Amino acid sequence: MRRKIKEFRAICEEARVCTICPDLADKTAVLSELNGSLSPKVFFVGEAPGRAGADRTRRPFTGDKSGENLQILLDSIGLSRDDVFFTSAVMCSPRSATDANRKPTRAEVRNCSSYLRRLIELLDPPVVATLGAVGLDALKLIEPHAFTLKEHAGSIQHWNGRVLVPLYHPSPLVIASQRGLDVQLATFRTLKVVLDN
């Protein structure tokens, strides 16, 4: 475990000082022990830290409505934050010209993929769950796959020697306009099936 902690902290430090993305060079990666367990039952991959949430609190999926929604989903299957690890396709918070959250670019996802790959290899989770299409697509840069959120949300797949469960992102926009909380609760039950077996 000491070796794992040391290697994890080294990845965190590399990410902290990374300036490879021009539009994110003044941002700091949200990656530390606050992301969760280093021996997680589930490794969650979201899109990017939100300005009002993780970028402010330094803890993924806290401090905003997406975090509140995710907590409801975790509680629904009895999964504790202490048993999981949260990260994102892009580990810094992308902002628009008006300082609002924006979707990360493909280049930003590609630039961060080495950190994501190294985290998965180091933490070696049995289950990877993506939260949204950006997280699912980011995995393609580590090990190619043909899964889409539209066709595979809430299903049990196999990817890179692990179980993969694609899930919807718990953002209020997604819940209000595309996939309501009842739909998300149903897809999260698949994760419980995986963990119970």
FENJO-V292161 format. One record per backbone hydrogen bond with DSSP energy under -0.5 kcal/mol. CO is the residue of the C=O (numbers start at 1). NH is the residue of the N-H. E is the energy in kcal/mol with one decimal. If there is no record, write none. Layout:
((CO:NH:E) (CO:NH:E))
//
This chain:
((1:5:-2.7) (2:6:-2.5) (3:7:-2.7) (4:8:-2.8) (5:9:-2.6) (6:10:-1.7) (7:11:-2.1) (8:12:-2.5) (9:13:-2.2) (10:14:-2.2) (11:15:-2.5) (12:16:-2.3) (13:17:-1.7) (14:18:-0.5) (15:18:-0.7) (15:29:-0.5) (20:22:-0.7) (21:24:-1.4) (21:25:-0.7) (22:25:-0.7) (24:27:-2.4) (29:31:-1.3) (32:35:-2.1) (33:36:-1.2) (35:86:-2.5) (37:40:-0.5) (40:126:-0.6) (41:127:-0.7) (42:44:-0.6) (42:85:-2.1) (43:129:-2.3) (44:46:-0.5) (44:87:-1.9) (45:131:-3.0) (46:89:-1.7) (47:90:-1.7) (50:55:-2.5) (53:56:-1.1) (53:57:-2.8) (54:58:-2.7) (59:62:-0.8) (64:68:-1.9) (65:69:-2.8) (66:70:-2.5) (67:71:-2.2) (68:72:-1.7) (69:73:-1.9) (70:74:-2.9) (71:75:-2.8) (72:76:-1.7) (73:77:-0.7) (74:77:-1.2) (74:79:-2.4) (75:78:-1.2) (78:80:-0.5) (80:83:-1.7) (81:84:-1.1) (83:41:-3.2) (83:42:-0.9) (84:37:-2.3) (85:44:-3.1) (87:46:-2.9) (90:49:-0.6) (91:30:-3.1) (92:94:-0.8) (94:102:-1.3) (96:99:-2.0) (100:96:-2.8) (105:109:-2.2) (106:110:-2.6) (107:111:-2.7) (108:112:-1.6) (109:113:-0.8) (110:113:-0.8) (112:115:-0.7) (112:116:-1.8) (113:117:-2.8) (114:118:-2.3) (115:119:-2.3) (116:120:-2.3) (117:121:-2.5) (118:122:-2.5) (119:123:-2.9) (120:124:-1.9) (126:163:-2.2) (127:43:-2.4) (128:165:-2.5) (129:45:-2.2) (130:132:-0.7) (130:167:-2.4) (132:136:-1.7) (133:137:-2.8) (134:138:-2.1) (135:139:-1.0) (136:139:-0.6) (136:140:-0.5) (137:140:-1.2) (138:141:-1.2) (139:142:-1.5) (139:143:-2.6) (148:152:-2.6) (149:153:-1.6) (152:155:-2.0) (155:157:-0.6) (157:164:-2.7) (159:162:-1.9) (162:159:-2.7) (163:128:-2.8) (164:157:-2.8) (165:130:-1.0) (166:154:-3.5) (167:132:-3.1) (171:175:-2.4) (172:176:-2.4) (173:177:-2.3) (174:178:-2.5) (174:179:-2.3) (178:180:-0.6) (180:184:-2.3) (181:185:-2.7) (182:186:-1.7) (183:187:-2.1) (184:188:-2.2) (185:189:-1.1) (186:190:-0.5) (187:190:-1.1) (187:191:-0.6) (188:191:-0.7) (188:192:-1.3) (189:193:-2.0) (190:194:-2.1) (191:195:-2.3) (192:196:-2.3) (193:197:-0.9) (194:197:-0.7))
//
